[in-house]
């Protein structure tokens, strides 16, 4: 089994010739200019004889000076590529041998076109007193925040000194000032500059480098006896109590449960940060510091299981890492699969099946959306050089990948037999970046040793090409899940479907108590099942939204799915009625002031509005697009252009 990693089509860096192993960042945050400026000092290791230069990825960076081994150096930026940016060429001293190390310091500043970072005005925060900034570097945006070899095949440790007038957090362990000390080291927030120091001793891919700065507070979560890691929560002062309540009972329990089936947690700290509403994801698994959307704060702990997914990335993605975006499913498919194993251990086997059932709808929608570009229906996508991996971003690697591993589990004897293999897989590759081929080779080697001819025969019967490279709307194997928790929700949806012929909604048999015993996930299944039927009459949809409080719920998972039901038939009176309401909701112009910037909600909502009224979708988006994160903004633009 070769350890050599393949060419990465999304980078122009020469990491296979000379690779960055450690970076020291020295940054100053300027909230007026909206820039990060300072330097990145790379410790490089030569991997090939006679290497003449080091090449870094750079997007929208203003490079001013380079120092090589304490001497001024030359540099040249190559031609701009729309996706990959400009290669930064730095000539190296001659006669460097394989294994040699050298230090290169690059002085630079970010610019207004930095895709990774969003700078928020104080009005866009909860407290409305101070501005806020945060980064999102996955998949290939770290290069717009610092000159890096921006490939997940390159794993680096890092330190950072950040000089800022607002508290700063990074995806690393804080050195100073102490997290549990006074906010901003006791200095005046928004006025006094404080230097925050961090260290990340565990090698991570560049997309896990993260920073956030704003007026937030820290609260330690309950300590777990016998564990040397700590957990805590960060949020704006106005949200810290609600955030602590939402997560305090579960984060430590989740981590303890994960360690029962996986090797020990390696990062020392597992903190979560509640970001402003423009954060484009449900969560981002930045090392030591998971970023979370505020849409999880619903006051009933029904959405905290999102943390299980991000926490699981500590082993799958942050530990065992995709070599490049072609193998993204190794990050997300494995994480989704293990997340659901943990749901079974934390709750019941029925909860695991229920989660697969919910995911099946999201997978079906994604596969249908890529019908005109079936390459993106594959698990393993052979990206062309310079192809944007975000163009393929969907639930396919998550759900198709998780189902593939579930299928392997069933083929190889069930969960109890499969669990030792999972631990061996992680233990074998933790700290490394790997390809699908390396994963498959280890799978065969493990089962040949631990199962013999019977298990190899089972593996040989797997439809490998269909699972990994297959296209189309169906999985290679029909998957059956435990539907015990879904039965009442599915039955209620069928009753609503059967009632469509009654024009007088006052005669319908439904009542508020129909969903009183449902948890949020059961309501989700109910609403998703309604989308499998022809669109309901407009009067039914209004009755549905009012009766079950779906028109007023603060739970974005439910409100978004209600609008999907309402906009199911773009030409219907209901769609014309609810498209403007959905537009106001997603942009926060509905009186709440809360943007729904999470792409899970904003992208499909804008697509649905565009099907009903493209002019409205474009008008509303154009009026509010600067409120969305640059990544979400870019992808919504593409969605509307192709609508």
N, C-alpha and C positions, 0 to 999 in steps of 0.2 A: 504494500500500500504506500504510494508515493506521498511525501509531505509537500511536494512542489505545488504551489498554487497557480492557477491560471491567470492569464491577462484579465484585467478589469476594464470593461468597455466604457466605464463612466469616469475614468481618471486620465489625465495627461501626465501624471507624475511617473518618475522612473523608480518606483519603490522596489522593483525586482533587481535593480543595480546597486542602489544605496538607499537604506531605509531609515526613517526616523524611529527612534526608540523611546525618546523622552523629550518633552517640551516644557520649557519654563515660560509662562506668560507673565508679562508685566503690563497691566492695562490701566488706563484712566477712562472713566465713563464721563462723557459730557452730555448732559440732558438737554442743553440748549442747542448744541450742534447735532445732537443725536448720533454720536460717534463713539466707537471704542478705538482708542489710540494707544500706542506703546510698542511693544516688541514681543516676538515669539522666538525663543532660542532653542534650536533643535540639536539634540545629540544624535548624530547619524552613525550608522554602522555600514561599512563598505561590504557589499555582497558579491561584487564581480571585479575582476582584475581590470586595471587601467580605466576605471570610471572617470570621465572627464568633468562631469557636472552633476548637480542635484537639481531635479525638477519638482517644483511644488505646484499644487493647484491653487488658483486664485480667482475670485470673482469679485468685481467691484471694489477692489482694495487699492488704496493709494500707497504704493511702496516708496519709501524715501531713502533708505540706506541699508546696506548689508555689511556685517562684520563676520569674517571667517577666521577662526582661531586667533581672535584678538587683533586682526588686521583688517583694514577696509577691503571690501570685496566688490566685484562687479556683479551686475544683474541685468537681465533683459526679460521683458514680458513679451510673449509670443502673440500671435493673432488671436482675436476673441472668438470663442465658440459659444453659440447661443446657450447650450446646456452646460458644457464643461468649463466655461470661462477661459481665462488666459493662463497658459503655462508660464511659471516663473522659473527662468533658467539662471542658475548660479554656478559659475565655473569653480571647480575644486582644485586644491593644490595637487601637483602631479605626484606620481609614484606612491599612490595609496594602495595598500594590499587588502585582500579579503580579510575581514575581521577588524580592520582599523576603525577607530572612532574619531570623529571630528565634530566641532561645534560651529554652528552657523546661526547668527542672530539677525533677524529681519525686523526692521523698524517700519511701521505702517500705520494706517488708519482705515477704518471702515468708511463707507460712503452711504449716501442716501439710497443707493440701489442694493444694499445688503439684504439678501433674501432671508437670511437666518434669523435676523433680529427684528422684533417689532417694538417700536417706541410708542408708548401710550401717553396721551395728555392726562392730566390729573382728573379731568371730567370722565375719563373712561375707566376709572378705578372705583372701588367700592367707597373709599373714604373721601374721594374727590379733593384731597389736600396736596398730594404729591404725584409726580409722574411715575411711570413704571416702565421697565423694559424686560424682555425675556427672549430667549433664543429657542430655535427648533432646527436642529442640524440634520436630522434624518430626512431623506437618505443621503444627499450629497450637497448639503448647504453649509457645512462647517467651513468650506473654502471661502465663503463670503464673510466669515467672522475672523479668520486668521489664515495665513498661508500654510497649508498642510498637504501632506500626501493623503488626499481625501478618499481613501479606499478602506473598506472594512477588512481587507487583508492585512492592513497595517495597524498593529496594536501598540499603543503608546501609554506610558505613565506620564503624569504631568503635575506641575505645581503652578500656582497662580498667586500673584499679588494684584489686588484690584483696589484702585484709589477712587473713592466715590463719596458723594454727599448723601447717598441713600444706602441702607443695608443691602449687602450683596450675598447671594448664594451661588454655589457652583456644584457641579456633579463630582464632588470630592469630599474629603474629610476636612472640616475646618480646623485650622491651627490656631488662629486668633482673629478677632477677639472671641471669647467663649460663647457658644450658642445660647447657653442658659444664663449669660450675664445680661446687663442692661442693654436694651436695644441700641444699636449703633455705638456700642462701647460707651454709652452714657453721654455722647456728644449730641449736639443739636441736629436733628434729622432735617435734611434738606439744605443745610448751611455748611456744616463742618465736614471736612474731608477725613474719612477714616480709611485706613488700609486693611483690607481683608485678605488673609492668607489661607491658602488651601493646598492640600496635597492629595494626589490620587496614586497610591502605590500599586494598584492592580492595573495591568495593561488593558486598555479598552480601545475599541475602534473610534475614529474621529467623530462619528455621528453622535457619540454619547457625551461629548464635551458640551456643557450647558452652563448658562449663566442667567440669573434673574436678579433684578435690583428694584427695590421699591420699599414702601413703608409696611413691612411685615413684622410679625411677632412670632416667637417660638414657644411651643409648649411640649415638654417631654411627654411621650405616651408611657403607659405603665411599664415598668421594668419587668422582664421575664427572668425569673430566678434560674441561675445556672447558665445563662447565655451571656456571651461577651459582646454581643452586638446591642445597639440601642436603636430605638425608634422615636420619632417626634414629628410634630406637625408645624408647618409655617403657613401663615395666612395674614391678610390685612387685619388690623385690630378689630374692625367691625365684624369680621367673620370668624375670628379665632375660637370663640366659644362654640359656635354652631359646628365648625369643622372638627374641633376636639370631640364634641359629643358624637358626631356622625361616625368617627373612625376609632375612637378610643378603645372600644371593646374588641375590635377585630384585627387590627394590623399585626400585633404581636402574635395573636392566635394563628393567623394565616402563615406567618413566617415559621413558627414552631411546627405547624403541620407540614409545610414544605420540606423542612429538614428531616422529617420522619422518613421520607421516601427519596430524598436527594442528598448529595454531599453537603457539608456545612456551608452556610452563607459566608461569602468571602469578603464582602465589602465593608464590614465593621459598623456601618451606619445605614439605616433604612429610614430616611425622612420623606415626608410628602409635602408638597407645596401646592396650595390652592391658588391657581392663576386667575387673572381677569377673564371675562367671558369670550374674548377673541382667541383664546388658545384653540388651535385647530383640531385637537385630538381629545379623546376621552382621557387618555393618559399617555405619558411618555416616560419610558423606563430609564431615564438618565441615571447613571451609576450613583449610588448613595442618596439620590434626590429625585424621586418620582414626581413629575409634574402632573397635576390633575385638573380637570375641568371643574368649574364651580357648579355645573349642572348636576353633579353628584350630591350636592347638599340639598336634599329634599326633606330632611327632618324626620325620616322614619327608618333610616339605615337600609333601605331596600336596594340601593345601587352601590353599596360598598364593595360588592364582589368584583368590581372593575379593578380594585387594588390587587386581587388575586392574580389577574392577568399580568399587570406590570411587575409585580413581585416575582412571578415565575420567570420573567425575562432575566432575572439575576443569574439563572443557569442557562437559559436558552436565548441566545442573542448577546447578552453581556458576557456570558461565560463561554459557551460554544457558539461561535459566530459564523454567519454566512460569509463565504469568501468574497462575494459581491452580490449585486441585486438579482442576478440570475437565480441565486439560491436563497432568495428571501423567505421562501416557504420553510426553510430549516429554522429560521427565527420564529416566524409567526405560527406556522402549522404546529410545531412542537409546543410552543407556549400555549396555544389554545387547547391542545389536547391535554397537557398537564394541568392547566387551569381547571378543566372539567373533572379530571381525576381528583384534584383537591376539593372541588365542590362536593364530590361524592363522599370524601373523607370528612369534610366539615359539616355536611348536611345529610343527604341520603343518596343512594344510587339513582333514585328518581330525579333528583336535581341535576345529575349529570346528563341523563337522557333528555331532560327538559331543555337544558342549555344547547344541546345538539339540535333539538327541534327548532328552537328560536333561530339558531344559526343557519338552518336549512333555507329559510325564507331569504335571508340576506345573501346567501350563496346563489340562489336561483335568480335573484334580481341582478347580481353582478354578472353572472354568466349571460343573461339576456342582454345586458347593456353592452357587452363586448361581442355580440353576434356579428357585427360588421368588422370586428378586428379580433378574430378567434385566437390569434397568438396569445392574447392576454387572458384567455381561458385556461391556459396551461399552468401547471405547477412550476415547471422549470422553463423559464423564458430566456432564450438565447438573444439577449439584447445586442443590437448593432452598436458599433462604436459611436458614442455621442448621443445615443437614444436616452431620453429622459425616463428614468425608472418610475417617476411619479405618474407618468401617463398610464402605467399599468397598475397603479395603486387601487386596490379594491379588497373585498373580503375573500377573494378566491384563495390566496395563499394561506389565509387563516382557516377558512372552513373546509376547503378541499383538502388542505394539508392535514388538518385535525382528523377528518374522516378517513384519510389514507392510513394514518397511524392507528386509528381505532380499528380499521379493517385488518391491519397487520396483527394487532393485539388479539383479535378474535381468531385469526388464522393460526396463531402460535400458542393457543391454549388458554386465553383469557387473561384478565388483569393480574391475578396472583403470579402467574408464570412470567408475565411480561415485565413486572416491576424490577426484578434483578437486572434484566437487560437495560432498562432505562438508566439505572444507577451506573452501570458499567459504561454505557455510552457517554454519559456526562463526565465520568471520571477519566475516560480515555481522552476526550477532546477539550476539557475545560481549559480556558486560556488560549485556545487555538481558533483560527478561522478555517473553515472546511467547505468542501463542495458536496453536492449530492452524491457524487461517485464515491467519495471517501466515506460518507455516511452508510451507503449501501454495502460497501466492502466490509465495514466493521460489523454491520448487521449480520451478514452471512458468516463472517468469522466467529462471531459470538455464538450463533445458534449451531454452527457446526461443532463447536467445542462443548456447548451445554445442552444440545438437543439431538445431535447426530442426524442420521439419514432422514428420519421422520420430519424434523423441522426444516431441513433443507428442501425436502420434497414439497412441503407447504409453501416455502418461499418461492420455489420454482413455479408454482401454480399461480402466483400473483400476476396480474395483468400490468406489468411494470410500465410498458410504453404508454398504455392508456392512462394510467394514473399520473405519470410524470409529464408526458408530452401530449396527452389527449386533449381534444377540443370538443365543443358541443355543450349542450345544456344538461346532460345527464352524467352522473358519476359512473365509473366503470362497473360498480356493483351497487345494487339497491341496498341502501342502509336502513336498518330498522332500529328505532330507539324506544326507550321506555316512555310511554305517553301518559302515565298515571296522573301526573300533575296537570296535564293539559285537557283532560276529558271534559270537565265542566265548561272550560273556556271555549273549546271547539263546539260543544253542544249549544252553547248560547249563541255563537256566531251562526250556526245552522238555523236556529230559531229566527234570528233577525233576517236571514236570507229568505226564509219561508214566508215572512210577513210582508213582503214587498207589495203584494197585491192589495193590501188594505190602505186605501187613500187617507183615511181619517186616523191620525196617529193617536188620538185620544182613546181609540178602541184597541190599541195594541196592548198586549198583556205584560209588557216589560215594566219593571220598577227599579228604583234606586238600589234596592237590596240585592239585585241580581249579582252585583259585583262586590258586595260588601265583604265577602270572605276571600276575594281574590287578592293575591299580592301583585306587585307591579309587573312581574314577569308573566303572570297569568292574564293580566289585562293586555299585555303586549301580544300574547298568542291570540287572544280574542280579536284584537284589531287587525292582526296580520291575516288571520283566517278570513275575515270579512273581505280582504283584498283579493282572495282567491275566487270570490263570486262576482257576478256582474255588479256594477255600481248600484248602490241603493238610491231610491228616490230622494230628492233634495229634502223633502219634509222629514223623511226617516233620519237623514244625516243630522239635521238640526236637533231632532228629538234625541238622538243618540248622544250628541255632544252636550246637550243640556242635562239630560237625565243622569248620565254617569259623570258629570262635571269634567268632561274631557275638554270643553272649551275654556275652562278656567284653571285647569290643573297646572301647578308649577313644575310638574315632572315633565321635562322636555322629551323623554323617551315616549311618553303617552301622547303629548300634544302633537309631536311630529307625526306619529302614526295616525292620529285622528285626521290630520290634514291630508295624509296619503289616501285615506278612505274617502275623504270629501272630494279630492281631486282625481280620483281614479279614472273617471270618464272626462277627458279634457273639454268635451263639447257640451257637457251637461249643465243645467242651471246651477247645480250645487258647486261645480268647479268655478263658474263665473262668480258665484257668491263668495266662496271661501278663498279664492286666489288672492284678493286684496288683503284679507285677514291674515293669511299665511305669510304674505310679504311683510306686513307690519310686525308680525310675531318674530320672524327670523332676523329682522334688522333691529329689533328692540324699539321700534317706533310705535308700539302698541300701548304706550303709557308706562311700561315697566322700565324702560331704559336699559334693558338687558339684551345685549346682542347674543344671538345663538351662533357663535363663531366656530363651534365644533363641526368639522366637516361631515361627520355622520349625519348631522341635521341640516346644515345650511346647503350642502351640495344637492342632495335629493329634493329638498324643498324648492330651491330655485329651478331645478329641472322640471318639477311638477308644475310650478307656476308658469314656466315658459311653454309647456305643452298647452296650457289653458289660455295663456295670454302672453306671448313672447315680448310684446312691447312693454307690458307692465313689468315683467321680470327684469328687462334691461334697464328700464327707467329707475326702478327701485334700487337695483344693484349699483348703478352708476352714482346714484345720490348717496350711497352708504358704503361704497367699496373700500374707502380708506380706513374704515373701522375694522375690517377683516385683516387677519394676519396675511402677510405677503404670499405665503404658500397657498392658503385658501383662496385668496384673491385671484392668483394665477389659474388655479384649477376651475373656479367658478366661471372665469372668463372663457376658458376652453369649453366648458359645458354649454354656456349660452351661445357661443359661436357655432356649435354643432347642433343646437336644438332645432 
